[in-house]
Amino acid sequence: QVQLVESGGGLAQPGGSLRLSCAASGRLPSINAMRWYRQAPGKEREWVARTSPGWTRYADSVKGRFTISRDNAKNTVYLQMNSLKPEDTAVYYCNVLCDGSTEYWGQGTQVTVSS
């Protein structure tokens, strides 16, 4: 059974920073990608960032402010969020893509950006 455990959410002021972590455990098949999504109140879940071997990608809304990284030895993915804006407020979800088609999701962690 695969588990994804997220941590690091909380309250930040506009312009501040937070770092999210997502640790994957269990019988993990080959990991193709580790991704972050977010869902704001009343909105659909949206993709934020992705890391695959050798490359990363970001949504335009976070490019230049967020950085995704991965520790392969720990099967952990991070999301460093800088220059936070109120519109970044959302529940952030970790997602792992395995064997090209199987996805696993974390339980989500709340990020609130407010003064």
QUIJOQUI-V467400 format. One record per residue. RES is the residue in three letters. SS is DSSP state (H for helix, E for strand, - for the rest). PHI is phi as a letter, one per 20 degrees, with the letter a starting at -180 (* if undefined). D_FIRST is the distance of its C-alpha to the first C-alpha in Angstrom with 1 decimal. Layout:
res | ss | phi | d_first
RES | SS | PHI | D_FIRST
RES | SS | PHI | D_FIRST
This chain:
res | ss | phi | d_first
GLN | - | * | 0.0
VAL | - | e | 3.8
GLN | E | c | 6.6
LEU | E | d | 10.2
VAL | E | d | 12.9
GLU | E | e | 16.4
SER | E | b | 19.7
GLY | - | o | 23.4
GLY | - | f | 24.6
GLY | E | q | 27.9
LEU | E | d | 31.5
ALA | E | c | 33.6
GLN | - | e | 37.1
PRO | - | g | 38.1
GLY | - | n | 38.4
GLY | - | e | 36.0
SER | - | c | 32.7
LEU | E | b | 29.1
ARG | E | c | 26.2
LEU | E | e | 22.6
SER | E | c | 19.6
CYS | E | b | 16.0
ALA | E | d | 13.7
ALA | E | e | 10.4
SER | E | c | 8.2
GLY | - | o | 5.4
ARG | - | e | 6.0
LEU | - | e | 8.1
PRO | - | f | 10.6
SER | - | g | 14.1
ILE | E | e | 14.5
ASN | E | e | 17.6
ALA | E | b | 18.1
MET | E | c | 17.2
ARG | E | c | 19.1
TRP | E | d | 20.5
TYR | E | c | 21.7
ARG | E | b | 23.8
GLN | E | c | 25.2
ALA | - | e | 28.6
PRO | - | g | 30.0
GLY | - | m | 31.4
LYS | - | c | 30.1
GLU | - | f | 27.5
ARG | - | f | 24.5
GLU | E | c | 25.7
TRP | E | f | 24.4
VAL | E | d | 25.6
ALA | E | b | 24.7
ARG | E | b | 22.8
THR | E | c | 22.5
SER | E | c | 22.1
PRO | - | g | 23.5
GLY | - | n | 27.1
TRP | E | b | 27.5
THR | E | c | 26.8
ARG | E | b | 28.0
TYR | E | c | 28.9
ALA | - | f | 30.0
ASP | - | g | 33.8
SER | - | f | 33.6
VAL | - | d | 31.9
LYS | - | g | 33.3
GLY | - | n | 35.3
ARG | - | d | 33.8
PHE | E | d | 30.0
THR | E | c | 28.5
ILE | E | d | 24.9
SER | E | b | 23.9
ARG | E | b | 21.0
ASP | E | d | 20.5
ASN | H | f | 18.8
ALA | H | f | 18.8
LYS | H | d | 16.8
ASN | - | l | 14.6
THR | E | c | 16.4
VAL | E | d | 18.5
TYR | E | c | 21.6
LEU | E | c | 24.1
GLN | E | e | 27.5
MET | E | d | 29.6
ASN | - | d | 33.3
SER | - | l | 36.3
LEU | - | f | 34.4
LYS | - | c | 36.0
PRO | H | g | 35.9
GLU | H | f | 34.5
ASP | H | e | 31.3
THR | - | f | 30.5
ALA | E | a | 27.2
VAL | E | e | 23.7
TYR | E | d | 21.8
TYR | E | d | 18.3
CYS | E | e | 16.2
ASN | E | c | 14.9
VAL | E | c | 13.3
LEU | E | d | 14.5
CYS | E | c | 13.1
ASP | - | l | 15.1
GLY | - | m | 17.7
SER | - | b | 16.3
THR | E | e | 12.6
GLU | E | d | 12.4
TYR | E | c | 10.2
TRP | E | c | 12.2
GLY | - | e | 12.9
GLN | - | e | 14.8
GLY | - | n | 18.1
THR | E | c | 20.8
GLN | E | e | 24.5
VAL | E | c | 27.2
THR | E | c | 30.7
VAL | E | d | 33.7
SER | - | b | 36.9
SER | - | e | 40.2
